[in-house]
Amino acid sequence: MTTPPRTPQQPAAPAAPPVRLLLDSDDDHAVHRAAYQWADPAQGRITVDPTPHTTSPAYLALDVLRAMGRDGFLRPEAERMSTDPAWRAVTCWTLACGGLDEVIMLRAHRLTTERLRRLAAWRADTGIRLTLLAHTPEQTDLQRLLEHLTAAELVDVATVRGTAAVLEAIGPAATGRRTGPPPHDHAHQLPTLPRSGVAAWRADCWRRQNATDFAHTDGQYRASYAAARTWLTRTLPPPPAPACGTEPVGGPAEPTPFTLQETEAVRLFLARLTVSSPSAQHTVARVRGAQAAFLSRSLLLNVPDDLTSRAGPGITTVPLTPRTVHTITVRLPNPLRAAAIAALLFTGTDTSLLSMTQIASVDKDGTTVAIDRDSRINIGEAPGPRHLYAIPPRARPLLHAAVEFRRRTPRTADNHGLFANCFGTTPRFEALIADAGIPVPALVHPHSEDDWHTAARCWHLHTPTPSAPNVPPRLGELHP
């Protein structure tokens, strides 16, 4: 079976350096040990030890994924990948994560022509430096390997012979290699916050909370206020001042609702502001700070009163910390399934909406997911605001890998579903959740209405814009 050619949509990889063929003619254990000690996935170097007693190209792809640290398929009940999807996963993870540069393949003298062709295609697509380590006590093994390399069109081969030369070519052992998952994250837990409106909310927190809790609450509020003021300055220009003698009779004009484009921009800003919130209380503090900043620019930002009972960013989401991303990538080697779980965690929305996500829904920079639900359900009607979600920085490689995986799948177009076969049937979805092993708040939080940020509304008040600082001043010391 030959590897399908690269489609026109896929950019050409940089030219890969020549393949190094290291001949360990003495079959020295020190060479094997040095290759393992050299590996450090965090530094872009892996050593692949092919599973013995099999010549399957699919098994070799799984061996590569295991060397990358993606070994969730080793669980007996985990989903398996066939040959083509497994090698697409290898290529897409290499391209998306951008850190894998060098690979040492052990037992190279046992590789078949088909396996070498897969390695050659992977090298051509990604530009990795490929080193084949052959333990060849017999001359016939070496002759067979050279024939297979020629058949696989791996002709730019630099050969190194002798134990000492091979050890020098491998290089020194990795230092400071990390093992195990990252440590757990911690965020200060905020107390129950008042249900006051934006005008009195900060003062009520000052009166009801002790000094430590208020410092954390007000830190979220003030940072959000500053972020909103900065965003408004960059995104929405201030309204022109009225000319002399043109003041409307009877006071300022009626509030004007935001346009469709302005509404989408505000909702995306709210998603970015809250997607990393560690709790719903942190989200409330951030939203109140943003509302205060909007009022300082004569803009009224209205969000649902039942904010904490809704779904969406900061309410039913999970911050994608290094430990969470590590868990996803280890347990879900398939890029589509890893991105599907990540999307559930950072959007906090319903699976029925996520199932409408198209390949083109992810913008070219990988920072935004835009789901146009209304036009898909109500065909022919005027378009409404899209459901926009911010992709946190740590989730962007996962979404990038998923998009690459779908685009490299035969007969794929940009309007096809991104998370195909992830949310389609109950058994597959339940298997996805079981394989991930991560609690998903959106699955247990009742939310029959739209996500909170997609229900946000904003108006121009047409009132004089007061002079206000970009960061609100600190309140006085709280007396016990």
N, C-alpha and C positions, 0 to 999 in steps of 0.2 A: 504494500500500500504506500503510495507516495503522498507527501505532504502537499495540501492545496496551496497554490501560489498566493502571494500577498495581494490583497485587493488594492485598487487605486486610492482608497481612503486612508490607507495606512502609510505614514511617513517612513521614508527609508532610514534605517538605523545607520549610525556611523560605522565605517569599515572596521571589522574586527581584526585584532592582531593575529598573527599566525598561530595555528594550533601547536601546542608543545606536546611532544610524545616522550614521556619519561620511561625509559626501559630499565626496570629493576630486575636485571638478569639473575641476581642471587636470591630474589624473593625474600629480601631482608625485612624483618619485622620492624626495624628502626625506621624504614621508609614509610611503612603503613602508619606508624605512630606519629611521625613528623607531619604527615598529611592531615591527620586529625587535629593535631595541636595547632596547625597553621590556620585552621578554619575559624572564622569569627563573623557570623551573619550580620551583626550590628555594624561591622566595618566593610560589608559587601563581599565577603569571602566565604564560600561554602565548600565542603568536601562531601561528595555523593558516594555512598557505598551501595551499589546495586544489590537488590535482593537476590540471593543465590538461588539456583535451580529454577530459574524462569527466564525466558527470552522475550516476554511480553513488553512491547513499547509502552503500554499503559502503566505497568508496574514501575518502569524506569521513571516515568513522569511523576508518579507518586513518591518514588525515592528522592527525586529532586525537591518536591514540595516538602517532604519530611526534613531534608537538609536545610531548607529555608525556615523551618520551625512551624510549618503548617501540617500538622500530623493528626488532625481530628479524624481522618478516615481510618485510623488504626482501630477505632472503637468498632466492635463487631456489628452493631446495628446502624452505624453511620452510613450516609449515602455514598455510593461509589460513583466514579467517573470513568467513562470509557476512554479509548485512546485519544481521539481528537479533542474532546473537551478537556481532558487532563493536560495535554500539551498546550492548548490555548490558555489554560489557567497558569501554567508555568510562564509562558511568554508575557501574559498580561500582568502578573504580579511583578515580574522583572522590570517591565516598563513603568508600571504605576508607582512602585515604591522607589525606584530610581537610585538604589544603593548597591545593588548586586553587580559587581564588576568582574570577579574572578571565580572560576569553578575548577575544582580538581575532581575528575571522575576516576574512581578506583576500579580495579578489575577490568581495565579496558580491553585486555586480550580476549575477554569473553563476550564482548559486544557484537551483536549481529549487524548486518548491513542496514536493516530497517531502523534499529536503535541509533546507529550512527547518523542516518539521514535525519532523524528527529533532532538529534543534537546539532547537526549542521544547520537545520532550519531555525532552531532556537538561537544559535549564534548569529546567523544572518539577520534575524529580526531585532536582536537586542544589542549586538556589538560586544558581547561578553568575551573575556579572555578564557579560552577553554584549554585545560591541561588534561591529557589522558595519561594515566599512570598504569603501565602494563607490567604485570608480574610474569615474566616469560622465562621459565627454566628450560622450555623446549623451543627449538628453532622453528618447529612447525607452527607453534602458537603465534610467533612474531610474523611469519609469512602469511598466515591467515588474516591477522589484523591488518597488515599492509594492503592486502587484496580488498578487504572490506572498506578501508579508508578510501581507496581509489574508487570503488563502486559507489560510495556515498558522496563522492566529489569533494572530499576533504584532501586537497592536494597541497595546500600551503602548510606543510608540517615541518616543524623544527625538532629534530631528534636529539635527545640527551641520553648518554649511556654511562653506566657505572654508578655504583652506590654513592660514592662521594659527590659526583657531579649531580646526581638526582637530588640528594639532600640539599645541596647548595641551590639548585633550581627551585625547590619547594620554598625555601626561605625559613626565617625564624618563626618560632611559635608566637601565637597571638598573646598579647599582654592585656590585662584588665578586662578579660572577656566576661560579659554579664551572663548569669544563668538565672532561670526562674522568672516569674512574672514581676512587673514593677510593683512597688509597694502600694498599699491602699491609700486612697486620698481622703482628706478630712476637710470639712467646711463647718464653720460655726453655725449651730442650729439657732434659727431665729424664733422668738416666741410668737404666739398668735398676734397678728397685727390688727389694728382697728379697721372698721369698715367705713371710715370717714371718707368724704369727698376729698379731691385733690387739694382744695384750699386749706383744709384744717388737718390733713392727714399727718403731716410732719410734726406739727405742734402736739397732736394727740399722742404720737409715739414718744415724744420728749417727756410728756407728763406721765405716761403709764409704764415706761420701761426703766430698768436700772441703767447705770452708766455704761456697763459693758455691752448689754444688748442694744442700747441705743447707738453706741459707737458703730457696731456692725450694721445695724439697720440703716443708719444715716450714711454710712460709707457706700452702701449699695445705691441709696437715693441720690447722693451727690455725684457719684460717678455716672449714673444714668442721666442725670440732668446735664452734665457737661457733654456727654456723648450726643445727646439729642440736640443741644445747642450747636455743636460742631456739625452734625449732620444737616441741620436746617440751613446753616450758613453755606454749606457746600452744595446742597441739593435744591432748596427752594429760595429763590432770591426774594428779598423783602419787597412788599408792594410799594409802588411809587407814591411819594407824598402828594396829596392833593394840592392843586394850584390855588393861589389866593382867590377867594371869591367863588370857589366851586364847591364849598361844603354843601352837602345835601340838606334841604329844608327838613326840619324835624329830627335831626340827629343822624348818626351813621347809617349806612345801608344795612339791609338784612344780611345775616351770615350767608356766605356762599359755599356750598359743598365742594369738596375737592373733585377734580376731574378723575376719570378712570385711571390715567397714568399716575397721577399724584397719589390716589388711593393705594394702588399697587406698591408704589415706592414706600409709603408709610408702613404698610403691612410687612413688607420685607425688612424694613428697618426694625420693627418690633420683633420680628423673628430673630434677627441677628443679635438684638439686644438681650434676648432672654434664652437663647438656645443652650447656653452654658450654665444656666441657673441651677444650683444644686438642690433647690427646693421651691415649692410654690410660694413660700413666704418671701424668698429672695426675689422671685418674679414680681410679686405685688410691689415690693419696694422699688424695683427698677421701673415698673410701669408708672408708678406715681411720680417718680423723678422725671420721667419723660413727659408726662402730662404737664407738670409744672413748667418745664422748659418750653413746651409748645405755647402755653399761656403767656409766657414772657415775650413771645413773638406774635401775640394776638391771633393765635390759632387754638381752636378747641379740639382736643383729641378725646374722643369718647370710646370707652371700652365696655364690655358687658359688666353689669353689676355683679353677676355670679361668676366672677373671673376664676376663682379656685375650683369651681365645679365643672368648668369646661375642660376641653382637651386642647392640646397644642403646645407650642414651644414654651418651656419653662414650667409647665403644669404636669404634663404626662410624658415628659422627656427625661432622658438620663444623660448627664454630662459624659461626653466621650473622652474620658481620661486615658492616660497611657495603659492602665491596667485593663480597662474595658476593651480598648482596641486590641490589645494583646490577646485577650480571651477570644474575641471574634475571629481574629486571623488564625489562631491556633486551631480552633474547633471547626472552622468552616473554610476548607481549602478552595471551594468553588467560589469564584469572585462574585457571581450573581447572588448566591445565598448570603455571603458575607455583607454585601452592600444592602441586601434586603433587610437584614437584621439591623444594620447601622441606620437605615432610613426609618425603621420603626422607632428606634431609640431617639433620633434627633428631630423627627417631625412630631412624634406623639400623636399622630392622626390615625384614622381608621384604615384597616387594610383594604376596604372597598375603594377608597380614594387612591391609596398607593398603587393598587393594581392597575390604575389608569396611567401610571407614569410611563412615558414613552422615552426612547433613547434620546430624542431631541429635547426632552424636558430638562436635561442637565445642560447648563450653559457651557460654552467652550472653555471657560476658566475653571469649571468644576466648583463654583461657589454657591450656586443657586439651583433649586429644583422648582419648576413651574408646572403645575398640573392644571390643565384647562378642562375642568370637569363639566362646566355648563354647556360648552359647545359640543361635547361628546354625548351628553344626555339630551339636550334640547337642540336638535339639529335644525338649523335654519334661523334660529333666534339671534338677536344681536349679542355679541360677546359681552360677558361680564368680567369683573376682576378675576384673575387667575388665583389659584391657591399657591402662594409662594412660600418657600421654606429656605432658610439659610443652611448651607452645608458647613459644619464646623471644620476647621483646618485638619484635624486628625482623621476626619471621615473622607476627606477629598481623595486620598489615594485609593480607598475602597471603591468609591463611585467611579473614579477614573478606570480602575481595573475592570469593573463591571461593564462600563461603556465600551472599552476596548474588546472585552470578551464577546459582547453581543455583535459588535461591528465585524469581528473576525469570524462570526458564525455564518455559514453559507446562507444565501438568499435572505439577507437581512436589510431592512430599510429603517430610516430614522423615525418613522411613525410606528414602528413595532414596539411592543411592550418591553420595557427594560427588565422588569422582574418576572419574566415569563417562567412559568412552572414553579414559582415560589409561593404565590398566594392563590393559585387556581383551584385547588381542591383541599378539603379539610385534612385528609391524611398527609398530604405533602406539607401543608402548613404546620401541622402538629409535629411532623418529623423535623422541620426547620427549627421550631422553638426548642424541641428536645435536644437537637444537636448543639444549638447555641448555648443552652444552659444559663441564660441570662434573663432575669425578670424583665418583662416588658409592661410598663405601667399602662400603656394605652389599651391593653387587652383586658384589664380589670377595672379601669376607671370608667364609670358610666358617662357617656357623652352622646346624646342623640342629636345635638345641634352642631352647627359649624364650629370649627376651632376658634378660639377666642380672638386671635389676631386677624382672622378673616372676617370677623364681625365688627372690627374697629371702624369708626367713622371719623372724619375730620372736616372742619369748616374754617374758612377765613372769616374773622369777626369784623374786619374793617374798622377797628378801633385804633387809636394812637398806640404805637408800640412803645411801652415804657423802657427806660434805660435799665438794663439788668446785667449783672455780671455773668460770665460764662460758667462760673462755679458758685453755687449759693454759699453764703457765709455760714460758718459753724454756729450752732446755737450755744447758749451759755452752759456752764456746768450744771448738771442735773443734781438737785438736792434730794437726798434720800427721804 
